[in-house]
């Protein structure tokens, strides 16, 4: 199932909330053909794009179980809907271990019988984006924050929009809609009698009682990947590997049993002359893969209107909380690809210390370290141009965003490098990668064995010095397949040598690190941004459409944080906009239109959707 929404009203709750909300239904359904609704004793349900494995029956109000990701699988195999119903309907204290074993992203919803609470559960990491809202005498849970924003009627959350303008994604559990909250990691939301309660089935503490040695961790991580691939490819021999020139997808390839590699389908996304495809082609040839390279700059160009439609659809799919300029070009490509079973590696940076470069080795977590990380790494590539925004909003946004990031770090490890691992996992992965990965999880059978909970525990347990400079992943790659580990990465570094660095490898790593650092400094001084594959092209199409149809930007003027003079200059061609700025504008436009559809809450601010509060 692609979309789900459940509303519950208390006996004394608002009468209007008992009637399905047309705007919320349209936002929840998105590009799919409408929504099916069903009344319940205390409210209503809505579903869109049901799958054959969903259990709805003729009267969903009497009981249902729906799968909110196409793939629901643990290490052993796929979970059928009957097994899912048992897990979602049981006591969390007894089903938590089994739920935590399911690979992210995963979600499901369940109603045992008439009068029972509706339950909405997500994966242990919170990767599959799910949301809830609590009003006065009315509550709701959904796969769509946009739909809940329309239901709530409390306007946009200016603080969260401030975070969005600087980072391009969210931290913690806030959304850009006031009162709408993301369902956290390892959580089950229970909805009944106008109330939503949230219960955890697993802790965020992934620490091990005794940290394994580096070699012991590598041995167990390798066996986890090998066992998963052996079982998964036996069940789904038509699986396609998404192969890049980086380390994560190579780890997945290395874990595929050699006898299953020859003829296995794989593809790579790149541009003409790109390094990604050069490395991937060599890996594919070495393993006998049936490999295809899809070059984004060789596709037929889309016109301005089509580019705008794709970006707008991407913003809606992301609930206006990640970059539509990154998702839209991928969606255009994916429209021509088979949406079957897909192996995709992401999140392996946790085992390499994503935020380690440039950080001191033995620092403690404090506000100074957080501020430095924010200014150097977080408020850079996806930051909207300040000139495009109201100066008061810009100032308040920076204050709010820095406080929000600092608050997240207060719950993390005292050791600074380990704290950055926590932030990468629970914030960057759960909010940035989760937002981008959720559309994929509802479109295809998308699995990522690097997010096995035990695998992640082992990656976190390894000492930072053993993760820095890809020592852990280099050794893991060599353990899985020495031949693949001997092929240089796109940087020229060799995974096998990174796993057991000598003097020459240390010098090579230092050279690559220095080159990246110099590039980062130049980027900051020039105000330049790194953009995702195809983002600049889609952003240019969006701006071209706005110039041809300027009325399409009217919601931006109503939102209140975009400078009208700057917008006028953009529309009449006197200035251009960076992709990150266009992404923020598109998200703001889509979010503004969502709250303008509101009609339920007594605190409806649809006439002034950008509620000016940074609290």
N, C-alpha and C positions, 0 to 999 in steps of 0.2 A: 504494500500500500504506500502511496506517495504522500498523502496528507491525512491528518487526523485532528479533530477538535472535539472537546467535550466541555459542556457548560453545566454547572450545577447551581441551583438557586435555593436559598433557605426558605422556609415557610413564609417568613415576613420580608423576603427579598424583593427586588424590583420586578414588577410584572413584565415589563418590556424585555427583560433578560430571558424570559421563558420562550421567546419567539426567535427562531434562527435569524441571525444578523446577516443580511445580504452582502454587505461589504466584507465582513469577516470571511464569509463563505467563498467569495471571489478571490480574496487574498490567499486563503488556505489552498484553494484548488490550483492557483497559478495557471500554467499553460494547459492544464488538463481539462477535460470536458465536464466542467461543473462538479458539484458535490452532491452526494446522497445524504439526506438528513433523516433522523429518526427521533421522535420524542421519547423522553424518559420520565419517570415519576417526578424527578426534581429538575428537569432541564431538557437538554437535547444533545445529540451526537451528530457529527458530520464526518464523512469519509470521502476520499477521492482516489481514483485509480486503484481499485482493489486488485489484488493478485489472486490467482487460483488457490494458493495455499492459505489465504486468509479465511478465517471462520466467522462469517457474519450471520448466516441463517436468514430466515424470512423476517425476523424481528430482532434486530441487534440489541434492543433494549432489554431483551431477556437473556442476553449473554453473547459475548464475542471474544475472539482473540485475533489480533491483526499484527502482522509483521511490518515494522517500519523501516527496515533495511532489507535488501534482497538476500544478503548473505547473513545467516546466523549460525555460527560455527565455533566449536572449541577445537582443541588439538586432535580429538578423536574423530570428529565427523560433524556433519550438518545436523542441526536440531530441527526436527519437524514441529509443526504447529501444536501437536498434542503435548510434546515435551515442553514447549514454550509456555503453553497454558498452565501446566503443572508448576513451572517455576514462578510465573507471574502471580498465580493464585495461592501459592503457599506462603507460609510465614517467612519473613525475610531472614530470621535467625537460622532457618534450616536450609534455605535455598541460596543464601548469599555466596557461598563458595562456588556453586555451579554457575551462578550469574557472572561472577568475577572471572571465570575461566573462558567466557565467550570473548572472542576477539573484537576489539573496537574496529570500526564503528558498528554499533548494534542498538536497536530499540524495538520495543513492542508495547502494545496496549491490550488490556484484558478487563472484561467484566464477567464475573462468575455467574451471576443470575440477577434477576430483577431485584432492585433494592440493595444490592451489594455496591461497594465503591468501585469506581473506575480506577484502574491502576495503569500508570505510564512509567515504564522503566527504561533506563539507558545503560550504556556500557560503563565499565569500571573507570575509564578515563574521562567520561563526559564528552567523547569525541562527536558522537551523533548529537546534533543540536536539537534540544527539546526545551519547552518553555512553559511557565505557569504564571497565573495572575490571580491575586486575591483582592476582590473589591468588598463593598459593604453588602453582605447578604448574597453575594454571587462570586463564583470562582470558576476558573477554566484552566485546562491544560491543552497543549497543542504542539504540533510540529512547526507551527508558524508564529514567529514573534510579530510579524505584520498583522496577522489576524487578531492576536491578542491586543495589539496596540489599538486597533479599531474598536474592539470590544471595550477596552478600559476607558478610553476617552480622556485620558489624563495628559495627552500631549507628548511631545518629544522630551527626552532627558538631555538637557543641554550639556551636562557634565560628560555623559557617555559620548555625545557627539564631539565634545572636545577631545576626548581620548581618540576617537576615530579620526579626527582631523590631523592628529600628530603621528599615530601609529598605523592607521589603516585597519586596525582590528581592536578587539576589546580584551580587557583583563578581568579576572574574577568572574562574577555571575551577573553583572549589570548588562542591560540592553539599552538601545537608543530610545526605548519607549518607557516613559515613567510608569513604574509599578509592575512592569513585566520583567520577570527574572528567568535567567537560564537555569535549567535543571542541572545540578552539580554532578560531580563524578560519583559513580556507584550509588545512584539514587533511584528511589521509587516514589513517585508522587501519587497520592491517594486522594480522590475527589468524591465528596459526598456532602449533601445538605448544605451547599453553599460554602464549603470550606475545602481548602487544599492543604494537606500535610505532606511533609517530605521526610522519608526515612532512608538511612544509609544501609547498604548491605555489605559494604567493605570499607575499610579505613584508607585514608590517603597516606598513612605511614607505610612506606614500602621497605623500610629498613629490615635487614636480616639480623638474626641474633648473633651470628658470627660471619664476618665478611670472608668470602672465599679468596684464595690466592688468585692471581691473574690467570695462571694456566688452568686452575680448576673452573673458574668462571668461563673461560673460553671453551673448555671441553663441554660444559653443560649447555652453553648457548648454542654451540654447533649441533649438539644432539637435538635440542628443541627444534631448530630449523630443519634439520634432516627429517625428523619424525613427522613434522607437520607437512612438509612437501611430499613425502612418500605417501601419506594418507590422502592429501588433497588431490594430488595428480592421479592417484588411483581412482578416486571418486569422480574426478572431472578432467579427463585426459585432453579435453579441448581447450584447456586454460591457456590464456595469452599472457605473456610476460611483458610488462612495460619496462623496457630496458633503456637506461641512460648511460652516460659516460662516468657517472659517479659511483660511490661505494655501495649505497643501499641496495640498488637493484642487482649489483654484482654479487652481494651477499646472498640474495635470493637465488640467483642463477647457480652459485656455487653449492647451494644446498639441494638443488635438484639432482636426483640420482643420475649418474652418467648415462645409464641405459634409457632414460626418459627424455634426454635432451635432444637427441637427433630428431629433427622434424617438428620440434615444439615451436608453436607460433610466438613471435615476439615483434614488437614495433618500437620505434624511437621517434620522438618529435624533435625537430631541429630546423635550422635555416640553411640555405646554401653555404657551403664552406664551414659549417659549424663543427666545433670540436666534439660535441656530444655524439654525433652520428659516427665520426671517425673511430672513436673508441668503441662504440657499441657494435659497429660492423665487424671490427676485429674480434670482439668477444663472441659474437654470433657465429662467425666463421669457424672459430676454434671449437665451438660446441655443436656445430651442425644445426643451428636454429633456422627455422623458416622466418627470416627477418625482413621487415619492411621499414623503410624510413619515410615518414610523412613530413615534408618540408612546408612549413607554414607560408613561406614567401613564394611558393610555386602554386598555391591554390588560386582559383579564380577570385579576383577581388570582389568584395561586397560593396554595395553602394551605401551612401550615408544613412538612408532610412533603415536598411537591413542591419547595419552596424549598430545603430541606435536601438533597434528592437532587441538585438542580442545582448547589448549592455544592460538595457532595462530589465530584461528577463533574468540576467545574471544577478543584478542587484536584488531582485525579488527572491531569487533562490537562496541568496546569502542573507536574507532578512536585513539587508542594508548594513551588514557588519563585517564585511571583508571586501576585497577589491573586485568589483565587477569587470574591471579592465583586464584582470588576470584570468577570470573564469570565462568570460565571453569568447575569447579566441579558442580556448580549449573546447568549449561547447560547440562551436562551429565545426571544429575538426571531428569531435566525437559523433556528430550527427551522421557522419559517413562511415563510422566504424562499428563493428559488431559489439553489442552491449552484453556479452556473455560473461563468462568467468574470467576474472582479471587478477593477476598477481602484481601488486604494486608496493614498492618499498618506500617508506617515508618515516621519519622519526629516528633514523639511525644516528642523527647528529647528537642525540643524547649520549651515545656511546663514544662520541668524539669530543664532547665538551663544546657545544655550539657557541657559547658565549666566552670561552676561555681566551681566545686571542686578544692580546693586549692587556689581560688582567693579571694582577700579581698572584703569586702562587700561594701565599700563606696569609691572606688578609681575612679579617672578620667582616661580617655583614653589618653595614651601618648606612645611614642616610647619604653620606658622602660617596660611598661606592655605588649606591643605587642611582644617584644623580649623574654620576659619571657614565654609567652604563646607558642611562636614558638618553643623555645628550649625544653619546658616541654611536650607539647601536639602535636604539628604539625609535628616536625621533628623527629619522633620516629618510630612508628610501620611500616611504609611503606617506610622508608629510605633505599636506596641502599647502600651496603657496600662501603665506600670510597676507599678501596684498589682496587676495581674493575675498578675505573675510573681514568682518567688522573688528576693529582694533580691540574693543572691550572683550569680544568673544575670544580673540587670540590670546590675550593676556590671561583671562580666566581659564581657558582651556589648558594652557601650560601648567598653571598652578594645580588645577584639578588632576590632570593626567599624572603629574609627578607624585602627587599625594596618593593617587590610586595605585601606582606601581610600588611606591614605598610601602604602602599598607600590605600589599601582597607579600613583599619580602619579609615582613615582620613574622610571618608564620613559617618561614623557611629556615634552612640550616644556618647555624652561626658561621660555619666555614663558608667563605664567600663563593668559592668555585662550586661547592655542592649546592649552595643556594641558587646559583644560576642554573644548575641542572634542574632543580625543583621548578623554577620559573619557566624554563623551557618546556617541561613536561605539562605542568598544570595550567599554564597560561598560553604560551605560544602554540603548543600542540592542541590543547583543548579548545582554544578560541580561533586561532588563525587557521591551522591545518584542519580543525574540525569543521569550521564554516565552509572551507573550500572542498572538504571531502564528503560532506553530507549529500550534496547533489549527486556525486558519483555513487554513493552507497545506496541511493534509491533508484538509480538508473541501471546499475549492473551489479553482478555478484563480485564485489570488490573486497579482497582480503589483504591484510598486511600482517604477516607473522612476526614482524619486528615489534609489534605492539602486544604480543603475548605478555601477560602480567608477570610471569616468572622471568621471562627474558629481560623485561624492563627492570625488575628488581636486581638482577645480576649486573646490568649495566650501571645502575645507580650505586651498587655496592663497591664496584672497582674504584680504587683511589684515583683522584683527579690526575695525578702525575702519570698514571698508566692509561689514561684516556687521551690526554693531550697529544696533539700531533698524530692522531689516528693510530696510536700504538695498539690499543685494544682491538679496533676493527681490522687493522692490518694483520694482527695475529689470528683473529677469527677467520679472516678471508683465507689465510694460508692453511689453517686447520681444515677448512671446508674443501679447498681445491688449490693446491700449490701452483698449478698451471695458470689459473685465472689470476692468482695473487701476483704472478710475475709480470702481468701486462700493466704498463704504466697508466696512471690516471690522466685526466685531461691536463692536470698541472705538471705532468712529467714525473711525479713521485710514484714509487712502486710500492703497492700495499705490503708485499712480503718483506721489504726492507723496513717499512714503517713499523712492522710488528716487532722487529728486533733491530733497532737502529744502531748503527755504528757511526764513526766520525763522518764519513762521507754523506750518509743519509741525514745526519743532524745538520750538516752544512747546507744541504739541499733544502731541507725543511725551513731553515732560517732564511734562506734566500727567497723562497716562495712567500713566507710570512712577511718578510720585509717588503716584497713587491706589493702584496695586498695592503699592507699598512700605508705605504706611500700612495697607493691608489685611493685609499679611503680618505687620507688627508687632502689630496687634490680634489676629490669629490666634494668634501665639506667646504673647501675654500671656494670652489666654483659654484656651489649650490646645486650640483648635479645629482641625479637620482639614477639608481639602477632600476630598470623596469623588467617586468616579466615578459615571457615570450608572447609576442603579438599585441601587447598592451598598448604600445604607442599607436599602432595602426587603428585599433578599435577606438581609442580616445579621439583620434583625428576624425573618424567617421561620426562620432557623437557630436563633436563641435560643429562639423559641417552640417549635420541635421539641425542642430539648434539655430544655426545661422539662417538656414532655409525656412525654419518654422519656429521663430522666436517665442511664440506663445507657449511652446512646450516647456519653457523654463519658468513659467509663471509661479509654480510652487516654490521655486528657489527664492523668489522675491517675497513670498509670504512667510517663508521660514524664519527670516529675521537675522540670520548670521552671515549672509552673503552680501558683500558690498555692491550695491546696485550700479555704481559708476564703473566698477571693474567688470561687472557682467555686461553692461552696455558696450564696453570696449571689446570684450570677447565676441559679442554677437555681431558687431559691425566690422570685425576683422582687424581692429587696431592692435590687438594682442592675441597671443595663443595661450594655451594652458598645458601644464605638464600632466601626464597620465594620472599621477596621484591626485592632482587637484580635480580632474574630471571624474575620477572614481568617487571622491568625497561628494562632489556635487550631485552625481547620479544617485548615490545612496541617500543623500539628504532629500532629494526630489521624491524618491520612491517612499521614504519614511514619512514625509510630510503628507503625501497623498493618502497614505494609510490612516493616519490619525484624523484626517479630514473626513473619513468615512464613519467616524464614531457616532454612536447615538445611545449607548447604554448607560454610561456612568453619569451620575449627577454632577460630576466635576468636569464635564466636557469642556475642553478648551479648543475645539476644532477651529474657532475663528482666529486663534492665535496659537498655532500648533507648536511653535518653538518656545516652550515654557522656559523662562529664563531662571532656572535654578541650577546651581552647580553643587548640590548637596546630595 
